[in-house]
Each structure stands twice: as structure tokens, then as C-alpha cells.
């Protein structure tokens, strides 16, 4: 872990900055709502070409994930996100969620990068 930042107090936002190997650096945003906590990380832009292959890969990757899933988010980006009921949030659950986001991003990023660069190269 590189570090943790807190957003403005009224945002209920924390950002964990991580160093990886496949994806050199990334951030996980933890957003606390009234009843749930959402955790998400931006993975890569959606490629303009090879979209069908990209979506096929993401749907298959989602099959093996627990508590998180790949999704298309704002500005046509690929995100990995999960959500917990606030009553379930404790140290073990936060560790599991952060570990799952980290491992799944590291596993998927090389393939997604190849699809993205093939689309732009």
C-alpha cells in the first residue's frame, strides 16, 4: 500500500493508493453511503475496437469473482467495484474487499491492456 487519503468530511470518501506489478499504480475509492459502502477502482478505458472481445473477457472474469464485478462506468471506463452493507464492514471485510480488488485488477489488467493497445495501435 502506498497510502490512504481522506476526501472532504462531507464526502465520506477514502482513497487507498496501491502499487501493483501488472498495473503499476492504482487507487481504490471507498465511498460510504447511508446504508452501504461502495469500493471501486478504475482499471482502463473501454477500447474503441475489440469491444466484443473485451466485454466477453470481462463477463467471464466476473464469473470467478466474489463480491466485486467489472462494470462500465463514467466516461467509458472499465471499473472493478463492489458494495457492502455497512453492518458487514469490519477489518476482515475491508481486507478481503481490498485484496479482491487488488488481485482481480492485477489478473485482468495485462489482457485488458493488450485489447486496448490493439485497438489504438
Order of alpha helices (4+ residues) and beta strands (2+ residues): beta-beta-beta-beta-alpha-beta-beta-alpha
